[in-house]
């Protein structure tokens, strides 16, 4: 939601760089009245040509060339805040968030009361993990545009990431006050309460949200976590099953269901849930490792070998996958392969300085050599 809101705003800002022989570029989200007149100078046509070319490059996905073109335009019209906001958007698209923030600051130096620029600056700073500065930018956006829930959503997220839970809750409560039907905010509020360990409060908020939007998988998933944390695993499992019904391709939900079922001793159902998770997300090393551990515990060594071999392919620098793969190979009596795999695990543990695991691997080799 946070990223989606930024892209909507920033794309609109960039799309506002419209070319005319008599007008400057104006984003629709920031200025819907008469467009700003270009300064009367001999470079007007050259500037328009650059802006037109820049937009063509953006449409073609050539952001590097577009940045160079808009920079030339900025050199010609250094007072045009929209050009700098466009540069900010393009840098953000390339993942250069520090440069994006610098460009948005340039835009704000020329248009200091533009809430869209502050919002975009907050996003770029958040992506740079400068959470306190991002929060300041979002607050300024909210001061200038107090009825825009996106400002408070962005603020809440960076406050949560910086551990300012109470302030994050206040931001999400502001969203609810502005739009009580905006169901996604309840999941964010619930996750914030969960981070604080306020499981009962989280459950209360999320249960109320489920009544409003019973098919919102994000809210249901947060509610399941709250229920499990409160020790009501049966309710948590039922809620996860609701999530799987609403969002059947959610691999994480099937993984969580498998773990709960395993804890409850329903091993066949747990195995089915793990297999479904692996089928939905075969590139997920955590899922492959979880099902591999389950199969290893159940003595299904051949299937465990398949899972742990996939883990080693996905995470070739992680010794744990090789360690478990070696154990599974021993279970099948494939000792030569097992020793080779365990030696790989030992070398990786040694590179990490993990002497305890090195000793375990060496003991396992010695036991079966």
Secondary structure as GFF3:
##gff-version 3
##sequence-region A 1 369
A	DSSP	alpha_helix	2	15	.	.	.	ID=ss1
A	DSSP	alpha_helix	44	59	.	.	.	ID=ss2
A	DSSP	alpha_helix	63	76	.	.	.	ID=ss3
A	DSSP	alpha_helix	81	93	.	.	.	ID=ss4
A	DSSP	alpha_helix	97	110	.	.	.	ID=ss5
A	DSSP	alpha_helix	115	127	.	.	.	ID=ss6
A	DSSP	alpha_helix	131	144	.	.	.	ID=ss7
A	DSSP	alpha_helix	149	161	.	.	.	ID=ss8
A	DSSP	alpha_helix	165	178	.	.	.	ID=ss9
A	DSSP	alpha_helix	184	195	.	.	.	ID=ss10
A	DSSP	alpha_helix	199	212	.	.	.	ID=ss11
A	DSSP	alpha_helix	217	229	.	.	.	ID=ss12
A	DSSP	alpha_helix	233	246	.	.	.	ID=ss13
A	DSSP	alpha_helix	251	263	.	.	.	ID=ss14
A	DSSP	alpha_helix	267	280	.	.	.	ID=ss15
A	DSSP	alpha_helix	285	297	.	.	.	ID=ss16
A	DSSP	alpha_helix	301	314	.	.	.	ID=ss17
A	DSSP	alpha_helix	319	331	.	.	.	ID=ss18
A	DSSP	alpha_helix	335	352	.	.	.	ID=ss19
A	DSSP	alpha_helix	355	368	.	.	.	ID=ss20
###
